[in-house]
Amino acid sequence: MQHAQALEPALETSTGLDNRKLLMWLFLASECLFFGSLIAAYMLYRDRSVVGPYPGDLFDIPFTSVSSFVLLMSSLSMVLALAAIQRGDQRGLRIWLLCTALLGITFLSGQAFEFTEFYREGLSLDTNLFGTTFFVLTGFHGAHVSVGVLILLSLFVMALRGRLTPEKSLNVELAGLYWHFVDVAWVVIFTVVYLVTPT
Amino acid sequence: MENPAFLLGIPIVVIGAIGVLLSLATLLGSTRLPAWLLEPMAAEHVPTRPVHEPAALGETSHPGPMEYVMVAAALFALEALELVVYYLDFLGAAALPIFLLLTVIQFAMVAMWYMHLKFDSRAFWQLFVGGMILAGAIFVVVLATLGSSFL
């Protein structure tokens, strides 16, 4: 295992912070507002449907719990990928990046299965208020996961070609920040949407 | 001001906005952030980079793989605990605060350790928490104003 020759050079910026990282955090702050709005809309309308099916008729908590666990574990593999590139371990970087992407794809597969099952049960985007807000919220989250998977696969290809050197570890760190945010957003969504049952 | 949501939500919005604006003001003014903002929130950690190499500005050492695995084990345990609470019917309405507490702990653990908020510059923490507070304010104001049964 080789040590990195040099990681991020000490950039002299107006803030003393790396601008890319600052921008990513600003973006994540705005994402908090985005998902906060969608979650608020879901909570507002989920028990105002006049026709079924209702949340209690559809949710399969054990199945969704496994999906949540998969996404949580993908955060572990993501951070291990970052640790690998920071200590110059290219093999570890490739393994953990691929592992994270595969876990993300597993989560997306579970979501696609869940959506299909709900549709078969009669819930669609325009069935009732619950359907509309549920599909918009979880659909947007799934879209974020999809973007994250594409970023991870791009990084994996870069790592395979030897273009992801320890000097570029910030690229992995920024992708990791995005991925972890998607993870924590799901932690909130899972609790609020699935576990907190309507009164 | 008939609706109590305004009494609670508006101050939260103002506090969150002030936090975000304070962070942005340093950018607009092209001034370097004060030293206390650049400092990490946590004590020293085992460095993951060679000690002779300089870190990027505002960045400190991140924890090692073993600590990440321990955090993952804790997250798994919290997830399992949520499931247990879900199936304990006798808890009734008491389950809600337990769910929220467990979610906040999970959220904080991922943000502090995996997103390195605990080890990086306080400015990142300030930005993210500012966004979180604003999101929470939106949540409270919308639900209380429009009359959700959740509040």
Chai-1 contact restraints between the chains, C-beta under 6 A:
chainA,res_idxA,chainB,res_idxB,connection_type,confidence,min_distance_angstrom,max_distance_angstrom,comment,restraint_id
A,H3,B,P50,contact,1.0,0.0,6.0,A-B,restraint_1
A,A6,B,E53,contact,1.0,0.0,6.0,A-B,restraint_2
A,L7,B,R49,contact,1.0,0.0,6.0,A-B,restraint_3
A,L7,B,E53,contact,1.0,0.0,6.0,A-B,restraint_4
A,E8,B,A56,contact,1.0,0.0,6.0,A-B,restraint_5
A,A10,B,P54,contact,1.0,0.0,6.0,A-B,restraint_6
A,A10,B,L57,contact,1.0,0.0,6.0,A-B,restraint_7
A,L11,B,L57,contact,1.0,0.0,6.0,A-B,restraint_8
A,S14,B,S30,contact,1.0,0.0,6.0,A-B,restraint_9
A,T15,B,T26,contact,1.0,0.0,6.0,A-B,restraint_10
A,T15,B,L33,contact,1.0,0.0,6.0,A-B,restraint_11
A,G16,B,R32,contact,1.0,0.0,6.0,A-B,restraint_12
A,G16,B,L33,contact,1.0,0.0,6.0,A-B,restraint_13
A,G16,B,L38,contact,1.0,0.0,6.0,A-B,restraint_14
A,G16,B,L57,contact,1.0,0.0,6.0,A-B,restraint_15
A,G16,B,G58,contact,1.0,0.0,6.0,A-B,restraint_16
A,L17,B,L57,contact,1.0,0.0,6.0,A-B,restraint_17
A,L17,B,G58,contact,1.0,0.0,6.0,A-B,restraint_18
A,L17,B,S121,contact,1.0,0.0,6.0,A-B,restraint_19
A,D18,B,A56,contact,1.0,0.0,6.0,A-B,restraint_20
A,W25,B,F124,contact,1.0,0.0,6.0,A-B,restraint_21
A,W25,B,L127,contact,1.0,0.0,6.0,A-B,restraint_22
A,W25,B,F128,contact,1.0,0.0,6.0,A-B,restraint_23
A,L26,B,L127,contact,1.0,0.0,6.0,A-B,restraint_24
A,A29,B,L127,contact,1.0,0.0,6.0,A-B,restraint_25
A,A29,B,F128,contact,1.0,0.0,6.0,A-B,restraint_26
A,A29,B,G131,contact,1.0,0.0,6.0,A-B,restraint_27
A,C32,B,G131,contact,1.0,0.0,6.0,A-B,restraint_28
A,C32,B,M132,contact,1.0,0.0,6.0,A-B,restraint_29
A,C32,B,A135,contact,1.0,0.0,6.0,A-B,restraint_30
A,L33,B,L134,contact,1.0,0.0,6.0,A-B,restraint_31
A,L33,B,A135,contact,1.0,0.0,6.0,A-B,restraint_32
A,G36,B,A135,contact,1.0,0.0,6.0,A-B,restraint_33
A,G36,B,I138,contact,1.0,0.0,6.0,A-B,restraint_34
A,G36,B,F139,contact,1.0,0.0,6.0,A-B,restraint_35
A,S37,B,I138,contact,1.0,0.0,6.0,A-B,restraint_36
A,A40,B,I138,contact,1.0,0.0,6.0,A-B,restraint_37
A,A40,B,F139,contact,1.0,0.0,6.0,A-B,restraint_38
A,A40,B,V142,contact,1.0,0.0,6.0,A-B,restraint_39
A,A40,B,L143,contact,1.0,0.0,6.0,A-B,restraint_40
A,M43,B,L143,contact,1.0,0.0,6.0,A-B,restraint_41
A,M43,B,S148,contact,1.0,0.0,6.0,A-B,restraint_42
A,M43,B,F150,contact,1.0,0.0,6.0,A-B,restraint_43
A,L44,B,L143,contact,1.0,0.0,6.0,A-B,restraint_44
A,L44,B,L146,contact,1.0,0.0,6.0,A-B,restraint_45
A,L44,B,S148,contact,1.0,0.0,6.0,A-B,restraint_46
A,D47,B,S149,contact,1.0,0.0,6.0,A-B,restraint_47
A,S65,B,L83,contact,1.0,0.0,6.0,A-B,restraint_48
A,F69,B,E79,contact,1.0,0.0,6.0,A-B,restraint_49
A,L72,B,L75,contact,1.0,0.0,6.0,A-B,restraint_50
A,S75,B,Y114,contact,1.0,0.0,6.0,A-B,restraint_51
A,L76,B,A72,contact,1.0,0.0,6.0,A-B,restraint_52
A,V79,B,Y68,contact,1.0,0.0,6.0,A-B,restraint_53
A,V79,B,Y114,contact,1.0,0.0,6.0,A-B,restraint_54
A,L80,B,P65,contact,1.0,0.0,6.0,A-B,restraint_55
A,A83,B,T48,contact,1.0,0.0,6.0,A-B,restraint_56
A,A83,B,P65,contact,1.0,0.0,6.0,A-B,restraint_57
A,Q86,B,T48,contact,1.0,0.0,6.0,A-B,restraint_58
A,Q86,B,R49,contact,1.0,0.0,6.0,A-B,restraint_59
A,R87,B,T48,contact,1.0,0.0,6.0,A-B,restraint_60
A,L177,B,M115,contact,1.0,0.0,6.0,A-B,restraint_61
A,H180,B,V110,contact,1.0,0.0,6.0,A-B,restraint_62
A,H180,B,Y114,contact,1.0,0.0,6.0,A-B,restraint_63
A,H180,B,M115,contact,1.0,0.0,6.0,A-B,restraint_64
A,V184,B,F107,contact,1.0,0.0,6.0,A-B,restraint_65
A,V184,B,V110,contact,1.0,0.0,6.0,A-B,restraint_66
A,V187,B,T103,contact,1.0,0.0,6.0,A-B,restraint_67
A,V187,B,Q106,contact,1.0,0.0,6.0,A-B,restraint_68
A,V187,B,F107,contact,1.0,0.0,6.0,A-B,restraint_69
A,V188,B,T103,contact,1.0,0.0,6.0,A-B,restraint_70
A,T191,B,F99,contact,1.0,0.0,6.0,A-B,restraint_71
A,T191,B,T103,contact,1.0,0.0,6.0,A-B,restraint_72
A,L195,B,Y86,contact,1.0,0.0,6.0,A-B,restraint_73
A,L195,B,F99,contact,1.0,0.0,6.0,A-B,restraint_74
A,V196,B,F99,contact,1.0,0.0,6.0,A-B,restraint_75
A,T199,B,S149,contact,1.0,0.0,6.0,A-B,restraint_76
